């Protein structure tokens, strides 16, 4: 009798699952009724790129000399409606991207006029760096002197406050916390409305607005439509809840398969098994990553490849939200340390890393898995678990990604060993 009950339950769940599948398909069609899913940023794989997408796009809009041809209209709306500052932009305006500070850090966007200097730090996936906002504010205040008002903006998806790690002794009230989900989304919408007389400009702004809606879950997206349907149907919601319970385990299995096959490929290429950091083994770091109560960020595998100036030089494959890899030096405590001179020498030999973490002082160089100059890097974002990560379920694609990654890591290691030989000569 028990077997009959189990079989009946399996048939019922399969039926419910197919109903849910049809619901998703219907919502996908409805969400794309006017072609909303055709987004140029998403198609090119640029949707989460802080530097090449968001910083560049915002810089162009804020620049009165930008190709939009609208002068200071967008900048004025940003200052008045987003920052809530009651000061008009006066005189010549200079907008700079990646402004270098005295400490060799780089502020993502800086807008400077005769009476105001605004620094904007854009965060999509990257974590806070040590004393980052403290150093940025110090730089802005120094440039402002007694002549200008200095404003530091911390722009994230949800408007969260920066960490004390980044603030150091800078007071929270000295930082304007803005969100893409509300502040920038509203401003971009206003800019699009104000540009109706220029259809191509308006459409470009609407495309970026759609990108932000997808990133932040705002707007009438497929997710919103599914949520509306589930909230009104108990049977479908129960099915979805059962699937939700299984999702962390399914995701962890996908990640574990990636780590195991990457570790095996590294061991085959370099004759040594990489070690796990941030957890006791590969299974633990994979399962913990999808369990918020256990943490699981800034974990991965590493491989010692030699010594430089008496310290270990290591290959790291790390995950925060996105898989990234590169070279780091470990100090006495087996933790990464900053060695700016070695970093400069290595980056003279290699192209700049294309990962956001490459800006970090404790990385000599850091990449996403595809560093080819003529291709966009494939971003393996296990936090969003989007298309490129889902592609890992295809064995052929997964093996190609891992092979490309290990081949490039071998190139990095060869360059590092040449640097070691030169240093020891």
C-alpha positions as CSV (number, residue, x, y, z in Angstrom):
1,X,0.0,0.0,0.0
2,X,2.9,2.3,0.8
3,X,4.4,1.9,-2.6
4,X,1.0,2.7,-4.2
5,X,0.8,5.9,-2.1
6,X,4.3,6.9,-3.1
7,X,3.6,6.3,-6.7
8,X,0.4,8.3,-6.5
9,X,2.3,11.2,-4.8
10,X,5.0,11.1,-7.5
11,X,2.3,11.3,-10.2
12,X,0.6,14.2,-8.5
13,X,3.9,16.1,-8.0
14,X,4.9,15.5,-11.6
15,X,1.5,16.9,-12.7
16,X,2.0,19.9,-10.5
17,X,5.5,20.4,-11.7
18,X,4.3,20.5,-15.4
19,X,1.6,23.0,-14.4
20,X,4.3,25.2,-12.9
21,X,6.5,24.8,-16.0
22,X,3.6,26.0,-18.1
23,X,3.1,29.0,-15.8
24,X,6.7,30.0,-16.2
25,X,6.5,29.7,-20.0
26,X,3.3,31.9,-20.0
27,X,4.9,34.6,-17.8
28,X,8.0,34.6,-20.0
29,X,5.9,35.3,-23.1
30,X,3.9,38.0,-21.3
31,X,7.0,39.6,-19.9
32,X,8.4,39.8,-23.5
33,X,5.2,41.1,-25.1
34,X,6.9,44.2,-26.3
35,X,10.4,42.8,-26.8
36,X,11.6,43.7,-23.2
37,X,13.9,40.6,-23.1
38,X,15.9,41.9,-26.1
39,X,18.4,43.8,-24.0
40,X,21.7,44.7,-25.7
41,X,23.6,44.7,-22.3
42,X,22.4,41.2,-21.4
43,X,23.0,39.8,-24.9
44,X,26.6,41.0,-24.8
45,X,27.1,39.6,-21.2
46,X,27.8,43.1,-19.8
47,X,24.9,43.4,-17.3
48,X,27.0,43.1,-14.1
49,X,30.2,44.7,-15.3
50,X,30.8,47.6,-12.9
51,X,33.6,49.2,-15.0
52,X,32.7,48.7,-18.6
53,X,29.0,49.0,-18.3
54,X,27.7,50.9,-15.3
55,X,30.6,53.3,-14.6
56,X,31.0,54.2,-18.3
57,X,27.3,54.6,-18.9
58,X,26.8,56.8,-15.9
59,X,29.9,58.8,-16.6
60,X,28.6,59.5,-20.1
61,X,25.2,60.7,-18.8
62,X,26.7,62.9,-16.1
63,X,29.1,64.6,-18.5
64,X,27.6,67.8,-19.9
65,X,29.9,67.2,-22.9
66,X,28.6,63.7,-23.4
67,X,27.4,62.3,-26.7
68,X,23.8,62.6,-25.5
69,X,24.0,66.3,-26.5
70,X,21.7,67.4,-23.6
71,X,24.3,69.5,-21.8
72,X,24.1,69.6,-18.0
73,X,20.4,68.5,-18.0
74,X,21.0,65.0,-16.7
75,X,23.7,66.1,-14.3
76,X,21.5,68.8,-12.9
77,X,18.7,66.3,-12.3
78,X,21.1,63.9,-10.6
79,X,22.3,66.6,-8.2
80,X,18.8,68.0,-7.5
81,X,16.6,64.9,-7.5
82,X,18.9,62.1,-6.5
83,X,21.4,63.7,-4.2
84,X,18.8,66.2,-3.0
85,X,21.4,69.1,-3.1
86,X,20.0,72.6,-3.5
87,X,23.1,73.9,-5.4
88,X,23.1,74.6,-9.1
89,X,26.0,73.4,-11.2
90,X,28.1,76.4,-12.1
91,X,31.0,77.0,-14.5
92,X,32.9,74.3,-16.4
93,X,32.3,70.7,-15.4
94,X,35.0,68.0,-15.6
95,X,33.9,64.3,-15.4
96,X,36.6,61.7,-14.9
97,X,36.3,57.9,-14.8
98,X,38.8,55.9,-12.7
99,X,40.4,59.0,-11.1
100,X,43.7,58.0,-9.4
101,X,44.2,59.1,-5.8
102,X,47.5,59.9,-4.1
103,X,47.4,56.4,-2.6
104,X,47.1,54.9,-6.1
105,X,43.4,53.9,-5.6
106,X,40.8,54.8,-8.3
107,X,37.5,56.5,-7.7
108,X,35.0,55.1,-10.3
109,X,33.4,58.4,-11.3
110,X,34.4,62.0,-10.3
111,X,32.3,65.0,-11.3
112,X,33.9,68.4,-10.6
113,X,32.6,71.9,-11.1
114,X,33.5,75.3,-9.6
115,X,31.4,74.7,-6.5
116,X,31.1,70.9,-6.2
117,X,33.1,67.7,-6.4
118,X,31.2,64.4,-6.4
119,X,32.9,61.0,-6.1
120,X,30.9,57.9,-7.0
121,X,31.9,54.3,-6.0
122,X,29.9,51.8,-8.0
123,X,29.4,48.3,-6.4
124,X,27.6,45.5,-8.2
125,X,29.5,42.3,-7.2
126,X,32.8,43.5,-5.7
127,X,33.2,43.6,-1.9
128,X,34.4,46.6,0.1
129,X,38.2,47.2,0.3
130,X,40.1,48.2,3.3
131,X,39.6,51.9,4.1
132,X,38.4,52.4,0.6
133,X,35.7,55.0,1.2
134,X,37.9,56.7,3.9
135,X,40.7,57.2,1.3
136,X,38.2,58.4,-1.4
137,X,36.7,61.0,0.9
138,X,40.1,62.2,2.0
139,X,41.0,62.6,-1.7
140,X,37.8,64.5,-2.5
141,X,38.1,66.8,0.5
142,X,41.7,67.6,-0.4
143,X,40.7,68.5,-3.9
144,X,37.7,70.5,-2.7
145,X,39.7,72.6,-0.1
146,X,37.6,75.5,1.2
147,X,36.3,76.3,-2.3
148,X,33.9,73.4,-3.0
149,X,31.5,71.0,-1.4
150,X,32.8,67.4,-1.4
151,X,30.2,64.6,-1.8
152,X,31.0,60.9,-1.7
153,X,28.4,58.5,-3.1
154,X,28.3,54.7,-2.4
155,X,26.1,53.2,-5.2
156,X,24.9,49.6,-4.8
157,X,22.0,47.5,-6.1
158,X,20.0,48.0,-2.9
159,X,21.4,51.1,-1.3
160,X,23.1,49.2,1.6
161,X,25.4,51.0,3.9
162,X,29.2,50.5,3.5
163,X,31.1,48.4,6.0
164,X,33.2,49.8,8.8
165,X,36.1,48.0,7.0
166,X,35.7,50.5,4.1
167,X,34.8,53.5,6.3
168,X,37.7,53.1,8.7
169,X,37.1,56.2,10.9
170,X,35.0,58.1,8.3
171,X,31.5,58.8,9.7
172,X,28.6,57.2,7.9
173,X,26.8,60.6,7.5
174,X,29.7,61.7,5.1
175,X,28.5,59.0,2.6
176,X,25.4,59.2,0.4
177,X,24.1,55.7,0.0
178,X,22.2,55.3,-3.3
179,X,20.6,52.3,-4.9
180,X,20.3,51.2,-8.5
181,X,16.9,49.7,-7.6
182,X,15.3,53.1,-6.7
183,X,17.5,56.2,-7.0
184,X,19.2,55.4,-10.3
185,X,16.2,53.6,-11.8
186,X,14.0,56.7,-11.2
187,X,16.6,59.1,-12.5
188,X,17.2,57.0,-15.7
189,X,13.4,56.9,-16.2
190,X,13.2,60.7,-15.9
191,X,16.1,61.1,-18.3
192,X,14.4,58.9,-20.8
193,X,11.2,60.9,-20.5
194,X,13.1,64.2,-20.9
195,X,14.8,62.7,-24.1
196,X,11.6,61.8,-25.9
197,X,12.5,64.4,-28.6
198,X,15.6,62.2,-29.4
199,X,14.2,58.7,-30.0
200,X,17.5,56.9,-30.2
201,X,18.8,58.4,-27.0
202,X,15.5,57.7,-25.2
203,X,15.6,54.0,-26.4
204,X,19.2,53.7,-25.2
205,X,18.1,55.0,-21.7
206,X,15.1,52.6,-21.7
207,X,17.4,49.7,-22.5
208,X,19.6,50.6,-19.5
209,X,16.5,51.0,-17.3
210,X,15.4,47.5,-18.3
211,X,18.9,46.2,-17.4
212,X,18.5,47.8,-13.9
213,X,15.0,46.3,-13.5
214,X,16.4,42.8,-14.3
215,X,19.4,43.3,-12.0
216,X,17.3,44.5,-9.0
217,X,14.0,42.7,-9.6
218,X,12.1,45.9,-10.1
219,X,9.5,46.5,-12.8
220,X,7.1,44.1,-14.5
221,X,9.6,41.3,-15.1
222,X,8.9,37.7,-15.6
223,X,9.8,37.1,-11.9
224,X,7.1,39.6,-10.9
225,X,4.5,38.0,-13.0
226,X,5.3,34.6,-11.7
227,X,5.1,35.9,-8.1
228,X,1.7,37.4,-8.8
229,X,0.4,34.1,-10.1
230,X,1.9,32.1,-7.2
231,X,0.4,34.4,-4.6
232,X,-3.1,33.6,-5.8
233,X,-2.8,29.8,-6.3
234,X,-2.2,27.6,-3.2
235,X,-1.4,24.4,-5.2
236,X,1.2,26.1,-7.4
237,X,2.7,27.9,-4.4
238,X,3.1,24.6,-2.5
239,X,4.8,23.1,-5.5
240,X,7.1,26.0,-5.8
241,X,8.0,25.8,-2.1
242,X,8.9,22.2,-2.4
243,X,11.2,23.1,-5.3
244,X,12.6,26.0,-3.4
245,X,13.7,23.6,-0.6
246,X,15.6,21.5,-3.1
247,X,17.3,24.4,-4.9
248,X,20.3,25.0,-2.5
249,X,21.2,21.3,-2.7
250,X,20.9,21.3,-6.5
251,X,23.0,24.5,-6.8
252,X,25.6,23.1,-4.4
253,X,25.9,20.0,-6.6
254,X,26.6,22.1,-9.7
255,X,29.2,24.1,-7.9
256,X,30.8,21.0,-6.4
257,X,31.1,19.4,-9.8
258,X,32.8,22.5,-11.1
259,X,35.3,22.6,-8.1
260,X,36.1,18.9,-8.4
261,X,36.8,18.9,-12.1
262,X,38.8,22.2,-11.9
263,X,40.9,20.7,-9.1
264,X,41.5,17.6,-11.1
265,X,42.5,19.6,-14.1
266,X,44.9,21.7,-12.1
267,X,46.4,18.6,-10.5
268,X,46.9,17.1,-13.9
269,X,48.5,20.2,-15.3
270,X,50.8,21.1,-12.4
271,X,51.4,17.7,-10.7
272,X,50.0,18.8,-7.4
273,X,46.6,18.8,-5.9
274,X,45.3,22.3,-4.9
275,X,44.3,22.9,-1.3
276,X,40.9,24.2,-0.2
277,X,40.7,27.4,1.9
278,X,37.6,28.9,3.6
279,X,36.2,25.4,4.4
280,X,37.3,21.9,5.3
281,X,36.8,20.5,1.7
282,X,35.2,21.1,-1.6
283,X,31.8,19.7,-0.6
284,X,31.7,22.0,2.5
285,X,32.5,25.2,0.6
286,X,29.9,24.3,-2.1
287,X,27.2,23.6,0.4
288,X,28.0,26.5,2.7
289,X,27.9,28.9,-0.2
290,X,24.2,28.4,-0.6
291,X,23.5,28.4,3.2
292,X,23.4,32.0,4.4
293,X,23.8,30.9,8.0
294,X,27.2,29.4,7.2
295,X,28.7,32.1,5.1
296,X,30.8,30.8,2.3
297,X,32.1,33.8,0.5
298,X,35.8,34.5,-0.4
299,X,36.5,30.7,-0.5
300,X,38.1,28.5,-3.1
301,X,41.2,26.6,-3.9
302,X,44.9,27.6,-4.1
303,X,48.1,26.2,-5.4
304,X,51.6,27.2,-4.2
305,X,53.8,27.8,-7.3
306,X,57.1,29.1,-5.9
307,X,58.8,31.6,-3.6
308,X,59.5,35.2,-4.2
309,X,61.6,37.2,-1.7
310,X,61.0,34.4,0.9
311,X,57.2,34.5,0.6
312,X,54.9,32.0,-1.1
313,X,53.5,32.9,-4.5
314,X,50.2,31.2,-5.1
315,X,47.6,30.7,-7.7
316,X,44.1,31.4,-6.2
317,X,40.7,30.5,-7.6
318,X,38.3,32.5,-5.5
319,X,34.5,33.0,-5.3
320,X,32.6,35.9,-3.8
321,X,29.7,36.3,-6.1
322,X,31.7,35.6,-9.2
323,X,34.5,33.0,-9.9
324,X,37.8,34.8,-10.4
325,X,41.4,33.7,-10.3
326,X,44.9,35.0,-10.3
327,X,48.2,35.3,-8.4
328,X,48.7,36.4,-4.8
329,X,51.5,36.4,-2.3
330,X,51.0,34.9,1.1
331,X,52.7,36.3,4.2
332,X,53.7,34.5,7.4
333,X,50.1,33.8,8.4
334,X,49.3,32.1,5.1
335,X,47.0,35.0,4.2
336,X,47.4,37.2,1.1
337,X,49.5,40.4,1.5
338,X,50.0,43.5,-0.6
339,X,53.2,43.7,-2.6
340,X,52.9,46.7,-4.9
341,X,56.3,46.4,-6.5
342,X,55.8,42.8,-7.5
343,X,52.3,43.7,-8.8
344,X,53.7,46.4,-11.0
345,X,56.4,44.2,-12.4
346,X,54.0,41.4,-13.2
347,X,51.4,43.7,-14.8
348,X,54.2,45.1,-17.0
349,X,54.4,41.6,-18.5
350,X,50.7,40.7,-18.6
351,X,47.7,42.7,-19.6
352,X,45.6,44.1,-16.7
353,X,43.3,41.6,-15.2
354,X,39.7,41.9,-16.3
355,X,38.1,41.0,-12.9
356,X,36.9,43.7,-10.5
357,X,39.1,42.2,-7.8
358,X,42.2,43.1,-9.9
359,X,41.9,46.6,-8.3
360,X,42.6,45.0,-4.9
361,X,46.1,45.5,-3.6
362,X,46.3,41.9,-2.4
363,X,46.0,40.5,-5.9
364,X,49.0,40.7,-8.2
365,X,46.7,40.1,-11.1
366,X,43.1,38.7,-11.3
367,X,40.9,37.5,-14.1
368,X,37.5,36.1,-14.9
369,X,37.8,32.8,-16.9
370,X,38.0,34.2,-20.4
371,X,40.8,36.9,-20.8
372,X,40.9,37.0,-24.6
373,X,41.3,40.6,-25.7
374,X,38.6,40.4,-28.4
375,X,36.0,38.6,-26.2
376,X,33.8,39.5,-23.3
377,X,34.7,37.4,-20.2
378,X,32.2,34.8,-19.4
379,X,31.1,35.7,-15.8
380,X,30.5,32.6,-13.7
381,X,28.2,34.2,-11.1
382,X,27.1,31.6,-8.7
383,X,25.2,34.2,-6.6
384,X,22.7,35.0,-9.5
385,X,23.0,31.5,-11.0
386,X,22.3,32.9,-14.4
387,X,23.0,31.6,-18.0
388,X,26.8,31.0,-17.9
389,X,26.5,29.0,-14.6
390,X,23.6,27.0,-16.0
391,X,25.7,26.2,-19.0
392,X,28.0,24.3,-16.6
393,X,25.4,21.5,-16.6
394,X,26.5,20.8,-20.2
395,X,29.6,18.6,-19.8
396,X,31.1,19.7,-23.1
397,X,30.7,23.4,-22.2
398,X,31.9,22.8,-18.7
399,X,35.1,21.0,-19.8
400,X,35.8,23.8,-22.4
401,X,35.5,26.5,-19.7
402,X,37.8,24.6,-17.3
403,X,40.3,23.9,-20.0
404,X,40.5,27.5,-21.1
405,X,40.8,28.5,-17.4
406,X,43.6,26.1,-16.7
407,X,45.5,27.0,-19.9
408,X,45.4,30.6,-19.0
409,X,46.5,29.9,-15.4
410,X,49.5,28.0,-16.8
411,X,50.3,31.1,-18.8
412,X,50.2,33.2,-15.6
413,X,52.3,30.8,-13.7
414,X,54.9,30.8,-16.5
415,X,55.1,34.6,-16.4
416,X,55.4,34.5,-12.6
417,X,58.2,32.0,-12.6
418,X,60.1,34.2,-15.1
419,X,59.6,37.1,-12.7
420,X,61.0,34.9,-9.9
421,X,64.0,33.9,-11.9
422,X,64.7,37.5,-12.8
423,X,64.3,38.6,-9.1
424,X,66.7,35.9,-8.0
425,X,69.3,36.5,-10.7
